[in-house]
Amino acid sequence: MKNETNDFKCDQIYVMDLYQDTIEYHSHDFFELVYIVDGEINHYLDGKMFHVKAGDYFIIDIKTKHKYNQINDKLCHIYNCLFYP
């Protein structure tokens, strides 16, 4: 049986290299994989707070409410990978 790779589409994945600041609760119609490159930030997921720092990573499910709060007014460097269904 031949290995098929036609199901993978690059337009279903978007990668951002950004500096995150405070952002209010919101949700998306895609999955997110977030990797903290440098710095730290408080990430709230469905009302629970998680202090994340360089080297941490997490996944945010579709339609999950979340927000970020800066620590000491410093931006947090993240790689944000968005996966569209």
C-alpha positions as CSV (number, residue, x, y, z in Angstrom):
1,M,0.0,0.0,0.0
2,K,1.3,3.4,-1.0
3,N,1.8,6.0,1.7
4,E,-0.4,9.0,0.9
5,T,0.3,12.5,2.3
6,N,-2.4,14.4,0.4
7,D,-4.4,15.0,3.6
8,F,-1.9,17.5,5.0
9,K,-2.5,21.1,3.9
10,C,-0.1,23.9,4.9
11,D,-2.9,26.4,4.9
12,Q,-4.4,24.6,7.9
13,I,-1.4,25.5,10.1
14,Y,-0.2,29.1,10.9
15,V,2.8,29.8,13.1
16,M,3.4,33.2,14.7
17,D,6.5,34.5,16.4
18,L,5.2,37.3,18.7
19,Y,5.5,39.2,21.9
20,Q,2.4,38.7,24.0
21,D,1.0,41.4,26.2
22,T,-2.2,41.5,28.2
23,I,-5.3,40.4,26.3
24,E,-8.8,39.8,27.6
25,Y,-10.8,36.6,27.5
26,H,-11.5,35.3,24.0
27,S,-11.8,32.0,22.2
28,H,-11.1,30.6,18.7
29,D,-12.3,28.2,16.1
30,F,-8.9,26.5,16.0
31,F,-6.5,24.7,18.3
32,E,-3.4,26.6,19.6
33,L,0.0,25.2,20.6
34,V,1.9,27.9,22.6
35,Y,5.6,27.7,23.4
36,I,7.1,30.3,25.7
37,V,10.4,31.3,24.2
38,D,11.4,34.0,26.7
39,G,9.9,35.8,29.7
40,E,6.8,34.9,31.7
41,I,3.1,35.6,31.7
42,N,0.0,34.6,33.5
43,H,-2.3,32.6,31.3
44,Y,-5.9,32.1,32.4
45,L,-7.8,29.1,31.0
46,D,-11.5,28.8,31.8
47,G,-11.0,30.9,35.0
48,K,-7.9,29.1,36.2
49,M,-4.6,30.9,36.3
50,F,-1.3,29.3,35.2
51,H,2.0,31.1,35.6
52,V,4.0,30.1,32.5
53,K,7.7,30.9,31.7
54,A,10.4,30.2,29.2
55,G,10.5,26.5,28.2
56,D,6.8,25.9,29.0
57,Y,4.2,24.9,26.4
58,F,0.5,24.2,26.4
59,I,-2.4,23.5,24.1
60,I,-5.6,25.4,24.0
61,D,-8.7,23.6,22.7
62,I,-11.2,25.0,20.2
63,K,-13.7,27.4,21.8
64,T,-11.8,27.4,25.1
65,K,-11.9,30.8,26.8
66,H,-8.5,32.1,27.7
67,K,-6.6,35.3,28.4
68,Y,-3.1,36.6,29.2
69,N,-1.9,39.1,31.9
70,Q,1.5,40.6,31.6
71,I,3.8,40.5,34.6
72,N,5.6,43.7,35.5
73,D,4.5,45.3,32.2
74,K,7.0,43.0,30.3
75,L,6.1,41.3,27.0
76,C,6.4,37.5,26.8
77,H,8.1,36.1,23.6
78,I,6.0,33.1,22.3
79,Y,5.7,30.9,19.3
80,N,2.0,30.4,18.6
81,C,1.0,27.6,16.3
82,L,-2.6,27.6,15.1
83,F,-4.2,24.4,13.8
84,Y,-7.4,24.9,11.7
85,P,-9.7,21.9,11.5
